[in-house]
Structure formats: C-alpha cells, structure tokens
Amino acid sequence: MVAKEKNGESRNESGRKVTRDNKPEIGREALIKQVIVVRKDVKMGLGKVAAQASHASLEAYLVTARKWPRIAENWLSTGQTKIVVKTRTEAEFMELKRALSGSEMPFAVVRDAGQTQVPPGTETAIGIGPFYSEKIDQFTGDFQLL
C-alpha cells in the first residue's frame, strides 16, 4: 500500500519514500543487498563453495545491472552488502528457483562445469540481486546463514 502525502510525496507501508513505480526511493532510505544461496546437499569443499558463491554473486549482479542499472550502481557505491545462506535439500533449492522464476527478482543459477568435485550441470548456487532487501527477504528470510 502506498500513501500520498500533502506535499505530493508517496510513502510505502514502512514509511519509505517511493518512486512512481512504487519502489523504494534509492538513497539512504532504501536498503539494497545481494543474497547468495548455496546447496548444502551437494558435497563441496570450502574452496569449491567459495568459487560457486563468487560465480553466483557476479552473475546475479550482471543480471541486475542490465535490468536495473540504478539499483546496481547504488549497491556498488554503498558497500556491496552480501548475505550467504544455505538450502539443506535439492527440493528446497528447486522450490526457491521456481519461486524466483515467477517474480521480477534478478537472479542467476550456477551450474558447475563438472571438472572437479561435482558432476557436470549440477546446480550449486543461486545469486539473488542486488535488489531491495525487503523484496529479497520474501524469498530467503527463512534460510539459515551458511
């Protein structure tokens, strides 16, 4: 819900200023972050997990930069907040992927080449955002930190 104030500004239910498309105004008031989701049911060493998370972060950033360049620029200039969480099962990972596919959320799925620890084509991680924190939390708020 968006409320219009007497001075013509619009604010969402949390009191943040919003733009004409009802998104929080970018600036100090809008929190933007990226979340990387790693599959824990796939056996990977720590280095492999770090590599997969890095791929997810970069690929998701590139998606955001194409679709929402202002959000990407803001994220780059404000510390590049990243949170890494985990799914425990393949089913949990696939459900998240399905939910993201039906949304406006910028995301990227990492499929491993299979040259080291996992079979080729194994989906190991999802990078989400950078995007508005409150929107990402609707998908990842219940996941545990890695």
Long-range contacts (C-beta under 8 A, 24 or more apart in sequence): 14-134, 23-132, 24-132, 24-134, 26-70, 26-71, 26-74, 27-74, 30-74, 30-132, 31-81, 31-132, 31-133, 31-134, 32-71, 32-74, 32-75, 32-78, 32-81, 32-129, 32-130, 32-131, 32-132, 32-133, 33-75, 33-81, 33-82, 33-83, 33-129, 33-130, 33-131, 33-133, 33-136, 34-60, 34-61, 34-75, 34-80, 34-81, 34-82, 34-83, 34-127, 34-128, 34-129, 34-130, 34-131, 34-136, 35-82, 35-83, 35-84, 35-85, 35-127, 35-128, 35-129, 35-136, 35-140, 36-60, 36-82, 36-83, 36-84, 36-85, 36-125, 36-126, 36-127, 36-128, 37-84, 37-85, 37-86, 37-87, 37-93, 37-96, 37-125, 37-126, 37-127, 37-128, 37-140, 37-143, 38-84, 38-85, 38-86, 38-87, 38-124, 38-125, 38-146, 39-86, 39-87, 39-90, 39-93, 39-123, 39-124, 39-125, 40-86, 40-87, 40-88, 40-146, 41-87, 41-88, 41-89, 41-90, 41-93, 42-118, 42-122, 42-124, 43-117, 43-118, 44-117, 44-118, 44-124, 45-117, 48-116, 48-117, 48-118, 49-146, 52-110, 52-112, 52-124, 52-125, 53-84, 53-125, 55-110, 55-125, 55-127, 56-108, 56-110, 56-125, 56-126, 56-127, 57-82, 57-127, 58-127, 59-108, 59-110, 59-127, 60-106, 60-107, 60-108, 60-126, 60-127, 60-128, 60-129, 60-130, 61-127, 61-130, 62-108, 63-106, 63-107, 63-108, 64-106, 64-129, 64-130, 64-131, 67-106, 68-106, 68-131, 71-130, 71-131, 71-132, 72-130, 74-130, 75-129, 75-130, 80-130, 81-130, 83-140, 83-145, 84-145, 84-146, 85-140, 85-143, 85-144, 85-145, 85-146, 86-143, 86-144, 86-145, 86-146, 87-143, 93-123, 93-126, 96-126, 96-139, 96-140, 97-123, 97-126, 99-139, 100-126, 100-128, 100-139, 103-139, 105-129, 105-131, 105-135, 105-136, 105-139, 106-130, 106-131
